[in-house]
Amino acid sequence: MPDSLVIIPTYNEKENIERMIRKVFSLPYDFHVLIIDDGSPDGTQLIVKGLQNVYPDSLFMETRAGKQGLGTAYIHGFKWAVERQYDYIFEMDCDFSHNPDDLLRLRQACNDADAAIGSRYIKGVNVVNWPMSRVLMSYFASVYVRFITRINIQDATAGFMCYRRKVLETVELDKIKFVGYAFQIEMKYTAIKHGFKLVEVPIIFTDRTAGTSKMSTSIFREAFFGVIQMRINSIFRKYPEG
């Protein structure tokens, strides 16, 4: 069985889902793909089910009733992956803001690390098609996270990741509480507190050209206040070495 699973959460991604799946399977590495769909009413699930006839042994889908948040989708996928003993588990967006070709670079980076982050800010600001206001908000969000948490990660909110299985087996997934951008921060912070080595791999992030963004002010609010709460909670929590 292949050692790598790419987890892609979806909600109303009919414009992107087939292209993304076919692209991942065209790469010169044997990935499996798990779609976590939160009850998309636009036909995303039907497209995936059709493609499962094309990729019957490598494309999987878990469906959930309604939008439950990005974080819970990934936790669901992480548990699914750990149960099936995948060694390398990836997070990736469906909208091509993350270039599937970079999966290979993240996988390579995990030869010498416990997790790899597709980073927009490790070499300047590598973001395409975002308004300057959003670039600045995202960039300074990571500055804020570094200030509060004292972790040396340039792109703390990044959602393009590769984890080795031992990280996900160690971090106590049921204790990860946040569901939006704060989820990404909490996962990185918790992994570092457990003693795991995280590396950043420079990527170019391109904003979606099809479909609708799922961003909201509540997601940013959760991240802003959640970081403070997470830092305070960590003072009273023990993190055994991974």
Residue pairs with C-beta under 8 A, 6 or more apart in sequence:
1 32
1 85
2 30
2 31
2 32
2 58
2 86
3 86
3 87
3 88
4 29
4 30
4 31
4 32
4 86
4 87
4 88
4 89
4 90
4 107
5 31
5 32
5 33
5 34
5 77
5 81
5 84
5 86
5 88
5 89
5 90
6 24
6 31
6 32
6 33
6 34
6 90
6 92
6 103
7 34
7 36
7 73
7 74
7 77
7 78
7 81
7 89
7 90
7 91
7 92
8 20
8 33
8 34
8 35
8 36
8 92
8 93
8 94
9 35
9 36
9 37
9 38
9 70
9 73
9 74
9 77
9 93
9 94
10 17
10 35
10 36
10 37
10 38
10 40
10 44
10 48
10 94
11 37
11 38
11 39
11 40
11 44
11 67
11 214
12 40
12 41
12 42
12 44
12 211
12 212
13 20
13 40
13 42
13 44
13 94
13 95
13 211
14 40
14 42
14 43
14 44
14 47
14 211
15 210
15 211
16 94
16 95
16 96
16 208
16 210
16 211
17 35
17 44
17 47
17 48
17 94
18 47
18 51
19 96
20 94
20 96
20 100
21 33
21 35
21 48
21 51
21 55
21 59
22 51
23 100
24 31
24 33
24 100
24 103
25 31
25 33
25 55
25 58
25 59
27 100
27 101
27 103
27 104
28 104
29 103
29 104
29 107
30 58
31 58
31 90
31 103
32 58
32 59
32 60
32 86
33 55
33 58
33 59
33 60
34 60
34 61
34 62
34 77
34 80
34 81
35 48
35 59
35 60
35 61
35 62
36 61
36 62
36 64
36 73
36 74
36 76
36 77
37 44
37 45
37 48
37 61
37 62
37 63
37 64
38 63
38 64
38 65
38 66
38 67
38 68
38 73
39 63
39 64
39 65
39 66
39 67
45 61
45 63
48 59
48 61
49 61
51 59
52 59
52 60
52 61
60 80
62 76
62 77
62 80
64 73
64 76
68 179
69 179
69 180
69 183
70 159
70 179
70 180
70 183
70 214
71 176
71 178
71 179
71 180
71 182
71 183
71 186
72 179
74 91
74 183
75 173
75 174
75 176
77 89
78 89
78 163
78 168
78 173
79 173
81 89
81 165
81 168
82 89
82 165
82 168
82 169
85 165
86 165
87 164
87 165
88 107
88 110
88 162
88 163
88 164
88 165
89 162
89 163
89 164
89 165
89 168
90 103
90 106
90 107
90 161
90 162
90 163
91 159
91 160
91 161
91 162
91 163
92 98
92 100
92 103
92 159
92 160
93 159
93 160
94 211
95 208
95 210
95 211
96 206
96 208
96 209
96 210
97 205
97 206
97 207
97 208
98 118
98 159
98 160
98 203
98 205
99 203
99 204
99 206
102 118
102 160
102 201
102 203
103 162
105 116
105 201
105 203
106 116
106 118
106 160
106 161
106 162
106 201
107 116
107 162
109 116
109 162
109 199
109 201
110 116
110 162
110 163
110 164
112 197
112 199
113 197
113 198
113 199
114 163
114 164
114 166
114 167
114 191
114 196
114 197
114 198
114 242
115 161
115 162
115 163
115 164
115 167
115 188
115 191
115 196
115 197
115 198
115 199
116 161
116 162
116 198
116 199
116 200
116 201
117 153
117 155
117 158
117 160
117 161
117 188
117 198
117 199
117 200
117 201
118 155
118 158
118 160
118 161
118 201
118 203
118 205
119 154
119 155
119 158
119 200
119 201
119 202
119 203
120 126
120 127
120 138
120 155
120 158
120 203
120 204
120 205
121 139
121 142
121 154
121 155
122 154
122 155
122 200
122 201
122 202
123 202
125 135
125 139
126 202
126 203
126 204
126 205
127 135
127 138
127 204
127 205
127 206
127 207
128 204
128 205
128 206
128 207
129 206
129 207
129 209
130 138
130 205
130 207
137 220
138 157
141 156
141 157
141 181
141 220
141 223
141 224
142 153
142 154
142 155
142 156
142 157
144 224
144 227
145 151
145 153
145 156
145 157
145 185
145 227
146 152
146 153
146 154
146 156
148 227
148 228
148 231
149 156
149 185
149 189
149 227
149 230
149 231
151 188
151 189
151 192
153 188
153 192
153 198
153 200
154 200
155 200
156 184
156 185
156 188
156 189
157 181
157 184
157 185
157 223
158 184
159 184
160 203
160 205
161 184
161 187
163 191
166 242
167 191
167 194
167 196
167 242
170 194
170 196
170 240
170 242
171 187
171 190
171 191
171 194
171 242
172 190
175 190
176 183
176 186
176 187
176 190
177 186
178 185
178 186
178 222
178 223
178 226
178 230
179 222
180 218
180 219
180 220
180 222
180 223
181 219
181 220
181 222
181 223
182 222
182 223
182 226
182 227
182 230
185 223
185 226
185 227
185 230
186 226
186 230
188 198
189 230
189 234
190 239
191 198
191 242
192 198
193 234
193 239
194 239
194 240
194 241
194 242
195 239
195 241
195 242
196 242
